[in-house]
Amino acid sequence: MLNGFTLAGNLVYRDFFLVGCAVIIGYVNASMWASAALAIVIVSASFMRSFWFLSAE
């Protein structure tokens, strides 16, 4: 379902990931592993948020 809420939520996650990766690349030598860990955290937070909103209905 493509509505404003879902689209806005995905944009926030994407922006958080891009900013986080930029900071990680600047300060961490093993940036690929740190970026992958950040991606896993963001994807799991997205799923948890989605399940939380579905259970609230």
C-alpha positions, 0 to 999 in steps of 0.5 A, spaced: 500 500 500 503 506 497 500 512 502 503 518 504 505 515 511 509 509 508 512 513 503 514 518 508 517 513 513 521 510 508 524 516 506 526 518 513 529 511 514 533 512 507 535 519 509 538 516 516 541 510 513 545 515 508 547 520 513 549 514 518 553 511 512 557 518 511 559 519 518 561 511 518 565 512 512 569 518 515 571 515 521 571 508 521 576 504 517 572 497 516 566 502 513 563 496 509 561 492 516 559 498 520 554 500 514 552 493 513 550 493 521 547 499 520 542 497 514 540 491 518 538 495 524 534 500 520 531 494 516 529 491 523 526 497 526 522 498 519 519 491 520 518 492 528 514 499 526 510 496 521 508 490 525 507 495 531 502 499 527 498 493 524 497 490 531 495 497 534 489 497 529 
